[in-house]
Amino acid sequence: MSEPLEAHLEGCRRFEARAQKALYERLAPKMLAVCARYARSTPDAEDILQDGFIKVFQKIEDYSGKGSLEGWVRSIIVRTAIDYYRKTKKQEKEVDIDEQFTDELSEEMVDQLNVDYLLSVIQSLPSGYRMIFNLFAIEGYTHKEIAKQLGINESTSRSQYTRARALLKKRISEDHQHKSIFRDVI
């Protein structure tokens, strides 16, 4: 059994490279998965991860020991992804989706989806939709919290989330018709 994450905490607080490396190696795969949901590409996710861990090591003194160390690191990684979004959103042209796709996906369709495909569909969302979808549907933030963090109206958060869901449903449904993204079911 591997030692608990907290075993590396004191070494990280003393900026010991060995302890930092050990903590990074234990958490990087999980945190990269978090970053990938927010980023448009793997290199962007890796940049967010790197920036996030730099912040973790700079702010390790702020970790109070309340809650899990992994949860604390995750919150920094998510905030880093939000900061990355803010920096890059001005560079991206937002796409407005007026149509709403209301057909529900069957449970069978969802069960057959490949995880890599789902990640790629989420990554293909326009950055604002992707950010809000992740914060609300996956991280569990409220629309009020999202609005405050992103500097937008609460109603904008709600409408962006609704549009993100509609776009995801539409893309998954269209791809399902082509059956190219589904695993073979025996």
Summary of the structure (lengths in Angstrom):
residues: 186
radius of gyration: 18.6
end to end distance: 36.3
largest distance: 55.6
contacts: 497
relative contact order: 0.11
helix: 71%
strand: 1%
